Amino acid sequence: MIGKDALRYMLASKAASTHMDFDLDLAVSKNSANPVYYAQYATARASKLIKRAIELNANSNSLDKLILPKEQELIILLDNFTDQVVYAGKSRLPSVVCDYIQSLSKAFHSYYSDTTIVDEKDLELTGQRIELVKAVKQVLSNAFALIDIEVKEQM
């Protein structure tokens, strides 16, 4: 059975002017090939990182140590969210929001796989990276709300 999130996402992800081939196998799959699963996994992953940082009491009021190219890429993508939403609304293209979700999810998963986000030896850097992770989770949550997709805290 196909879930409501997968169905909504698949329908919203295609522009009305394009042909749509609905891939049922893809829609019910629970792996990174399924775009809604991939995006929801990003919020679940972010939640897990945030909980771990809370356990370590890793906090920061600064972002000056976020100098890696992937951190900069995430910051730029986060900054672009409002423009994407405005464009999607004016153009009546919810697929723009889905494209943005995929871009941000891909950048976040790549950052996660290449970077030690929670480092018990450097809690200041961990705190700064967790602030970035919180921002990613919040923006993804906002984007999910626009197309009525559930935010997953764990998977």
MARTORFI-375103 format. One record per residue: residue in three letters; residue number from 0; z, x, y of N, C-alpha, C, O, CB in turn. Coordinates in steps of 0.001 Angstrom, whole numbers, plus 500000, padded with zeros to 6 digits. Glycine has a CB too. Example, Ala and Ser with C-alpha at 12.3 -4.5 7.8 and 13.67 -1.06 7.14 Angstrom:
['Ala',0,[507800,513190,494310],[507800,512300,495500],[507800,513200,496700],[508465,514236,496681],[509046,511308,495527]]
['Ser',1,[507080,512850,497750],[507140,513670,498940],[507870,512900,500030],[508039,513409,501138],[505725,514084,499402]]
//
This chain:
['Met',0,[500000,500839,498826],[500000,500000,500000],[500000,500888,501242],[500702,501897,501308],[501215,499043,499995]]
['Ile',1,[499223,500499,502189],[499121,501258,503438],[500225,500807,504397],[500478,499612,504546],[497713,501072,504091]]
['Gly',2,[500873,501768,505038],[501934,501465,505982],[501388,501026,507332],[500245,501316,507685],[502829,502665,506156]]
['Lys',3,[502235,500316,508084],[501798,499816,509393],[501503,500955,510353],[500569,500863,511149],[502859,498896,509993]]
['Asp',4,[502288,502033,510292],[502052,503158,511193],[500694,503796,510927],[499944,504092,511858],[503161,504202,511045]]
['Ala',5,[500387,504003,509659],[499099,504608,509300],[497939,503727,509755],[496949,504219,510297],[499019,504843,507779]]
['Leu',6,[498071,502424,509529],[497002,501506,509926],[496821,501489,511438],[495699,501603,511932],[497298,500094,509421]]
['Arg',7,[497919,501346,512175],[497828,501342,513641],[497218,502636,514155],[496345,502627,515022],[499212,501133,514265]]
['Tyr',8,[497689,503736,513613],[497196,505031,514088],[495703,505182,513808],[494936,505598,514677],[497976,506177,513426]]
['Met',9,[495305,504842,512593],[493885,504982,512234],[493002,504110,513121],[491916,504529,513522],[493666,504615,510756]]
['Leu',10,[493462,502901,513428],[492672,502015,514280],[492641,502514,515727],[491602,502454,516385],[493234,500592,514228]]
['Ala',11,[493769,502999,516214],[493828,503479,517595],[493099,504798,517789],[492686,505122,518902],[495264,503633,518026]]
['Ser',12,[492939,505555,516725],[492378,506904,516857],[490860,506930,517041],[490292,507976,517354],[492739,507713,515648]]
['Lys',13,[490222,505819,516853],[488759,505761,517003],[488388,504984,518257],[488914,503901,518511],[488103,505111,515762]]
['Ala',14,[487490,505543,519024],[486988,504843,520206],[486228,503596,519753],[485574,503602,518710],[486071,505775,521069]]
['Ala',15,[486321,502542,520539],[485680,501279,520180],[484163,501415,520035],[483531,500649,519307],[486001,500225,521221]]
['Ser',16,[483593,502381,520725],[482135,502546,520697],[481646,503370,519507],[480441,503575,519360],[481673,503196,521976]]
['Thr',17,[482552,503843,518660],[482147,504670,517531],[482245,503896,516232],[482979,502915,516118],[482999,505928,517456]]
['His',18,[481490,504361,515267],[481529,503776,513928],[482802,504240,513232],[483210,505393,513373],[480263,504171,513099]]
['Met',19,[483422,503346,512488],[484657,503707,511814],[484513,503539,510315],[484211,502453,509821],[485818,502867,512332]]
['Asp',20,[484734,504634,509596],[484843,504593,508144],[486315,504734,507825],[486903,505792,508050],[483982,505718,507448]]
['Phe',21,[486915,503680,507305],[488347,503701,507007],[488557,504329,505640],[488095,503803,504627],[488956,502268,507056]]
['Asp',22,[489249,505448,505618],[489523,506180,504384],[490895,505764,503861],[491921,506263,504323],[489459,507724,504617]]
['Leu',23,[490905,504857,502905],[492156,504334,502366],[492984,505427,501698],[494205,505459,501848],[491872,503218,501373]]
['Asp',24,[492336,506310,500973],[493063,507401,500316],[493768,508286,501334],[494904,508706,501117],[492108,508243,499465]]
['Leu',25,[493102,508564,502429],[493707,509369,503495],[494862,508618,504146],[495905,509207,504429],[492654,509745,504555]]
['Ala',26,[494685,507343,504380],[495716,506546,505063],[497006,506438,504256],[498082,506323,504842],[495186,505154,505353]]
['Val',27,[496925,506473,502945],[498132,506360,502118],[498684,507722,501684],[499767,507798,501104],[497835,505521,500889]]
['Ser',28,[497947,508781,501962],[498426,510111,501550],[499617,510552,502387],[499750,510179,503553],[497299,511148,501663]]
['Lys',29,[500462,511335,501784],[501652,511853,502464],[501566,513364,502503],[502346,514077,501871],[502961,511392,501757]]
['Asn',30,[500580,513831,503275],[500382,515267,503466],[499739,515500,504828],[499457,514555,505565],[499505,515871,502327]]
['Ser',31,[499516,516744,505144],[499025,517095,506481],[497598,516627,506762],[497153,516678,507908],[499094,518579,506663]]
['Ala',32,[496882,516177,505750],[495539,515646,505980],[495596,514276,506659],[494652,513882,507344],[494772,515547,504654]]
['Asn',33,[496695,513555,506469],[496890,512245,507087],[497414,512472,508507],[498518,512992,508669],[497882,511351,506244]]
['Pro',34,[496659,512100,509530],[497062,512429,510898],[498380,511816,511349],[499116,512452,512103],[496003,512002,511827]]
['Val',35,[498702,510602,510912],[499971,510008,511337],[501134,510691,510622],[502183,510908,511229],[499984,508485,511057]]
['Tyr',36,[500972,511026,509368],[502013,511750,508633],[502248,513114,509284],[503388,513538,509471],[501618,511919,507135]]
['Tyr',37,[501160,513786,509620],[501227,515105,510251],[501987,515042,511577],[502806,515912,511873],[499812,515661,510480]]
['Ala',38,[501711,514020,512359],[502369,513867,513654],[503837,513469,513483],[504710,514002,514167],[501634,512823,514504]]
['Gln',39,[504104,512538,512577],[505493,512138,512351],[506315,513289,511754],[507511,513408,512021],[505548,510914,511424]]
['Tyr',40,[505679,514112,510965],[506378,515270,510406],[506799,516226,511525],[507823,516900,511407],[505479,516005,509379]]
['Ala',41,[506035,516291,512588],[506402,517144,513731],[507709,516661,514353],[508557,517480,514706],[505272,517153,514797]]
['Thr',42,[507888,515342,514495],[509142,514848,515080],[510304,515039,514119],[511420,515329,514552],[509015,513365,515459]]
['Ala',43,[510065,514883,512829],[511126,515120,511846],[511534,516592,511841],[512720,516917,511774],[510665,514690,510435]]
['Arg',44,[510559,517461,511912],[510825,518903,511956],[511606,519255,513221],[512550,520044,513172],[509500,519709,511899]]
['Ala',45,[511218,518677,514336],[511917,518933,515597],[513367,518459,515502],[514277,519151,515958],[511196,518232,516774]]
['Ser',46,[513582,517295,514920],[514938,516767,514767],[515814,517703,513953],[516976,517927,514291],[514901,515396,514111]]
['Lys',47,[515267,518238,512902],[516019,519163,512046],[516392,520434,512815],[517513,520929,512698],[515196,519524,510786]]
['Leu',48,[515460,520953,513592],[515743,522146,514399],[516817,521869,515444],[517701,522696,515668],[514465,522640,515084]]
['Ile',49,[516741,520722,516074],[517715,520351,517105],[519113,520236,516491],[520086,520720,517069],[517310,519015,517785]]
['Lys',50,[519212,519603,515333],[520507,519474,514657],[521080,520842,514309],[522278,521079,514464],[520368,518625,513387]]
['Arg',51,[520224,521734,513841],[520687,523092,513487],[521199,523824,514723],[522218,524511,514654],[519543,523908,512825]]
['Ala',52,[520517,523688,515832],[520941,524346,517068],[522260,523775,517574],[523088,524510,518114],[519863,524202,518144]]
['Ile',53,[522461,522476,517405],[523726,521857,517802],[524869,522437,516972],[525944,522724,517499],[523663,520316,517635]]
['Glu',54,[524630,522608,515674],[525647,523209,514802],[526037,524608,515270],[527195,525009,515155],[525140,523269,513361]]
['Leu',55,[525072,525340,515793],[525316,526710,516265],[525797,526749,517709],[526158,527808,518222],[524052,527539,516130]]
['Asn',56,[525801,525592,518361],[526162,525499,519777],[525238,526379,520639],[525688,527067,521554],[527639,525913,519980]]
['Ala',57,[523957,526336,520324],[522954,527109,521068],[522460,526268,522238],[521768,525268,522047],[521759,527533,520144]]
['Asn',58,[522819,526680,523445],[522432,525963,524662],[521837,526936,525662],[522071,528142,525593],[523642,525225,525280]]
['Ser',59,[521074,526402,526582],[520543,527227,527649],[520145,526343,528829],[519688,525214,528652],[519339,528056,527153]]
['Asn',60,[520325,526874,530018],[519898,526179,531233],[518651,526822,531816],[518227,526476,532919],[521021,526173,532273]]
['Ser',61,[518074,527742,531093],[516929,528491,531586],[515808,528450,530559],[516029,528121,529394],[517320,529945,531905]]
['Leu',62,[514621,528784,530998],[513471,528892,530095],[512746,530219,530287],[511589,530358,529890],[512499,527726,530322]]
['Asp',63,[513422,531195,530894],[512770,532449,531260],[512373,533331,530074],[511566,534247,530234],[513669,533219,532156]]
['Lys',64,[512925,533070,528895],[512575,533871,527720],[511412,533287,526925],[510994,533865,525921],[513776,534008,526820]]
['Leu',65,[510897,532167,527361],[509780,531533,526652],[508469,532155,527127],[507775,531608,527984],[509772,529986,526880]]
['Ile',66,[508152,533307,526551],[507005,534087,527016],[505897,534229,525969],[504831,534768,526265],[507466,535455,527439]]
['Leu',67,[506144,533753,524759],[505115,533867,523723],[503918,532989,524074],[504082,531931,524681],[505685,533474,522341]]
['Pro',68,[502726,533418,523699],[501531,532604,523986],[501629,531180,523438],[501179,530237,524089],[500302,533278,523407]]
['Lys',69,[502208,531015,522255],[502326,529662,521684],[503331,528821,522458],[503188,527600,522523],[502739,529735,520206]]
['Glu',70,[504337,529446,523042],[505269,528719,523894],[504572,528274,525174],[504753,527148,525637],[506497,529589,524222]]
['Gln',71,[503789,529157,525726],[503036,528814,526929],[502036,527694,526650],[501855,526794,527471],[502308,530047,527473]]
['Glu',72,[501393,527757,525492],[500445,526705,525097],[501152,525356,525004],[500638,524350,525490],[499777,527052,523744]]
['Leu',73,[502324,525334,524384],[503084,524089,524281],[503472,523559,525656],[503368,522359,525908],[504335,524301,523431]]
['Ile',74,[503912,524427,526532],[504310,524008,527880],[503125,523391,528619],[503268,522366,529285],[504873,525207,528678]]
['Ile',75,[501971,524011,528500],[500767,523480,529159],[500393,522118,528569],[500055,521193,529308],[499578,524473,529012]]
['Leu',76,[500453,521991,527238],[500156,520699,526606],[501146,519623,527054],[500749,518491,527330],[500187,520833,525072]]
['Leu',77,[502413,519970,527126],[503419,519012,527571],[503150,518571,529010],[503277,517394,529347],[504824,519619,527455]]
['Asp',78,[502781,519521,529836],[502497,519222,531234],[501280,518305,531390],[501165,517587,532383],[502275,520514,532005]]
['Asn',79,[500392,518332,530429],[499152,517563,530492],[499320,516113,530005],[498385,515320,530115],[498085,518257,529669]]
['Phe',80,[500469,515767,529481],[500670,514438,528887],[500376,513302,529870],[499628,512381,529540],[502097,514311,528380]]
['Thr',81,[500946,513356,531048],[500763,512275,532018],[499291,512077,532347],[498817,510943,532415],[501551,512563,533296]]
['Asp',82,[498568,513165,532552],[497141,513057,532854],[496380,512388,531713],[495483,511579,531951],[496552,514441,533133]]
['Gln',83,[496737,512723,530483],[496069,512125,529325],[496352,510624,529235],[495461,509834,528924],[496519,512823,528032]]
['Val',84,[497590,510243,529508],[497959,508823,529452],[497237,508041,530548],[496722,506949,530305],[499491,508652,529594]]
['Val',85,[497204,508601,531742],[496507,507929,532848],[495024,507770,532508],[494455,506696,532702],[496678,508726,534176]]
['Tyr',86,[494406,508820,532010],[492995,508753,531632],[492772,507717,530518],[491829,506928,530583],[492498,510142,531176]]
['Ala',87,[493631,507723,529509],[493504,506768,528401],[493618,505338,528911],[492873,504458,528478],[494577,507034,527326]]
['Gly',88,[494545,505108,529825],[494727,503769,530371],[493555,503314,531220],[493050,502204,531055],[495981,503717,531184]]
['Lys',89,[493124,504180,532134],[492001,503816,533009],[490712,503614,532220],[489897,502754,532555],[491789,504893,534074]]
['Ser',90,[490537,504402,531181],[489311,504332,530374],[489407,503336,529229],[488422,503061,528544],[488985,505693,529820]]
['Arg',91,[490616,502796,529031],[490867,501884,527907],[490491,502533,526583],[489794,501952,525751],[490083,500575,528090]]
['Leu',92,[490980,503764,526417],[490697,504539,525216],[491999,505026,524573],[492443,506137,524862],[489781,505734,525549]]
['Pro',93,[492615,504221,523714],[493836,504677,523055],[493595,505907,522181],[494534,506628,521844],[494419,503556,522213]]
['Ser',94,[492350,506142,521822],[492036,507315,521003],[492380,508611,521734],[492643,509628,521093],[490555,507312,520614]]
['Val',95,[492381,508586,523060],[492763,509771,523835],[494226,510127,523556],[494575,511302,523444],[492543,509529,525357]]
['Val',96,[495066,509111,523446],[496482,509349,523126],[496602,509942,521721],[497380,510871,521507],[497305,508027,523231]]
['Cys',97,[495847,509418,520778],[495878,509948,519411],[495384,511391,519368],[495956,512224,518665],[495026,509076,518480]]
['Asp',98,[494332,511685,520113],[493839,513074,520176],[494907,513993,520751],[495095,515111,520271],[492550,513161,521031]]
['Tyr',99,[495606,513522,521777],[496684,514303,522375],[497814,514525,521359],[498338,515633,521243],[497224,513595,523639]]
['Ile',100,[498180,513484,520637],[499229,513597,519621],[498851,514664,518600],[499683,515484,518213],[499465,512237,518919]]
['Gln',101,[497604,514649,518171],[497174,515638,517183],[497207,517055,517757],[497625,517993,517078],[495766,515308,516685]]
['Ser',102,[496773,517206,518989],[496788,518533,519617],[498201,519078,519750],[498460,520242,519442],[496129,518477,520990]]
['Leu',103,[499114,518228,520213],[500496,518667,520384],[501150,518930,519028],[501877,519912,518879],[501302,517617,521170]]
['Ser',104,[500907,518083,518055],[501477,518285,516713],[500968,519586,516103],[501738,520354,515526],[501130,517096,515788]]
['Lys',105,[499686,519822,516231],[499098,521058,515688],[499702,522287,516359],[500047,523256,515683],[497564,521056,515873]]
['Ala',106,[499831,522255,517666],[500410,523394,518392],[501869,523601,517994],[502317,524737,517843],[500301,523177,519918]]
['Phe',107,[502608,522509,517826],[504010,522623,517438],[504161,523177,516024],[504976,524070,515795],[504694,521266,517541]]
['His',108,[503387,522659,515077],[503468,523164,513702],[503092,524651,513647],[503703,525423,512907],[502543,522343,512769]]
['Ser',109,[502110,525036,514412],[501700,526440,514460],[502816,527304,515043],[503114,528378,514521],[500409,526601,515293]]
['Tyr',110,[503424,526836,516111],[504560,527535,516737],[505700,527673,515734],[506289,528746,515605],[505048,526780,518008]]
['Tyr',111,[506007,526606,515036],[507088,526619,514047],[506815,527649,512946],[507711,528392,512547],[507265,525219,513430]]
['Ser',112,[505593,527684,512469],[505288,528586,511349],[505241,530050,511767],[505442,530934,510934],[503963,528202,510723]]
['Asp',113,[504978,530320,513042],[504854,531709,513505],[506080,532243,514227],[506132,533433,514537],[503680,531826,514409]]
['Thr',114,[507069,531397,514504],[508173,531786,515379],[509510,531447,514743],[509667,530391,514129],[508047,531100,516741]]
['Thr',115,[510468,532344,514893],[511836,532039,514499],[512463,531278,515659],[512853,531873,516663],[512656,533345,514142]]
['Ile',116,[512555,529979,515516],[513049,529149,516614],[514567,529201,516674],[515138,529361,517753],[512572,527696,516456]]
['Val',117,[515222,529067,515537],[516690,529139,515476],[517064,530523,514948],[516886,530834,513770],[517295,527993,514560]]
['Asp',118,[517587,531339,515859],[517982,532708,515530],[519474,532862,515824],[519890,532897,516982],[517136,533756,516339]]
['Glu',119,[520258,532950,514775],[521712,533043,514930],[522139,534300,515687],[523250,534359,516212],[522380,533018,513566]]
['Lys',120,[521275,535289,515744],[521605,536545,516430],[521308,536493,517929],[521772,537350,518681],[520835,537691,515802]]
['Asp',121,[520537,535493,518366],[520195,535355,519777],[520271,533874,520164],[519258,533176,520217],[518772,535939,520067]]
['Leu',122,[521483,533421,520428],[521689,532001,520724],[521108,531592,522070],[520757,530427,522257],[523163,531678,520693]]
['Glu',123,[521001,532517,523004],[520382,532195,524302],[518898,531861,524104],[518414,530848,524608],[520543,533386,525303]]
['Leu',124,[518188,532711,523375],[516775,532452,523093],[516633,531181,522249],[515734,530372,522481],[516131,533662,522365]]
['Thr',125,[517512,531015,521283],[517486,529804,520466],[517651,528572,521351],[516924,527591,521189],[518593,529848,519388]]
['Gly',126,[518590,528615,522272],[518812,527485,523180],[517578,527159,523996],[517244,525990,524188],[519969,527780,524110]]
['Gln',127,[516900,528190,524475],[515688,527966,525261],[514576,527384,524392],[513865,526469,524808],[515220,529276,525911]]
['Arg',128,[514435,527918,523196],[513398,527393,522301],[513708,525959,521885],[512795,525150,521717],[513264,528283,521057]]
['Ile',129,[514974,525645,521722],[515341,524280,521357],[515045,523324,522517],[514670,522175,522283],[516835,524206,520961]]
['Glu',130,[515206,523774,523745],[514832,522921,524881],[513342,522595,524830],[512937,521476,525141],[515185,523610,526223]]
['Leu',131,[512537,523567,524440],[511096,523328,524279],[510855,522347,523131],[510037,521435,523254],[510341,524663,524019]]
['Val',132,[511553,522531,522033],[511428,521627,520886],[511835,520204,521280],[511175,519240,520892],[512296,522127,519705]]
['Lys',133,[512918,520072,522046],[513343,518747,522515],[512253,518101,523368],[512005,516900,523264],[514656,518853,523322]]
['Ala',134,[511616,518894,524198],[510544,518364,525049],[509361,517902,524203],[508779,516849,524465],[510085,519427,526066]]
['Val',135,[509007,518687,523192],[507913,518302,522295],[508251,516985,521602],[507423,516077,521542],[507642,519413,521245]]
['Lys',136,[509473,516889,521080],[509874,515662,520387],[509847,514468,521341],[509393,513388,520962],[511281,515824,519776]]
['Gln',137,[510323,514647,522564],[510351,513542,523525],[508942,513076,523893],[508676,511876,523952],[511104,513960,524786]]
['Val',138,[508057,514016,524136],[506689,513650,524510],[505978,512986,523327],[505264,512000,523508],[505900,514899,524984]]
['Leu',139,[506168,513519,522125],[505579,512855,520962],[506153,511447,520806],[505421,510506,520500],[505827,513683,519679]]
['Ser',140,[507450,511304,521014],[508076,509977,520929],[507475,509024,521950],[507208,507863,521638],[509592,510082,521141]]
['Asn',141,[507265,509505,523157],[506643,508674,524201],[505218,508286,523820],[504805,507143,524012],[506640,509417,525548]]
['Ala',142,[504482,509231,523288],[503103,508953,522875],[503081,507967,521712],[502245,507064,521675],[502381,510259,522480]]
['Phe',143,[504001,508140,520761],[504093,507198,519643],[504376,505786,520154],[503800,504818,519658],[505191,507637,518653]]
['Ala',144,[505256,505670,521138],[505604,504358,521680],[504378,503662,522267],[504266,502438,522200],[506693,504496,522749]]
['Leu',145,[503472,504426,522835],[502270,503836,523437],[501378,503159,522412],[500693,502186,522725],[501480,504898,524166]]
['Ile',146,[501385,503671,521187],[500554,503060,520139],[501404,502410,519046],[500901,502055,517981],[499629,504113,519516]]
['Asp',147,[502695,502262,519327],[503638,501561,518443],[503746,502217,517068],[503624,501559,516035],[503215,500109,518280]]
['Ile',148,[503979,503526,517084],[504189,504290,515855],[505655,504703,515818],[506224,505083,516841],[503235,505545,515779]]
['Glu',149,[506258,504629,514650],[507671,504979,514484],[507883,506490,514552],[507108,507264,513991],[508199,504437,513152]]
['Val',150,[508938,506893,515246],[509352,508286,515298],[510211,508538,514054],[511157,507796,513788],[510140,508615,516638]]
['Lys',151,[509883,509568,513307],[510656,509899,512104],[511652,511006,512429],[511302,512036,513006],[509718,510334,510938]]
['Glu',152,[512893,510766,512044],[513944,511771,512219],[514015,512693,511019],[514458,513835,511134],[515301,511100,512445]]
['Gln',153,[513586,512208,509880],[513516,513044,508676],[512452,512495,507748],[512124,511309,507782],[514889,513107,507952]]
['Met',154,[511922,513376,506923],[510889,512971,505969],[511116,513683,504654],[510356,513485,503706],[509474,513274,506513]]
//
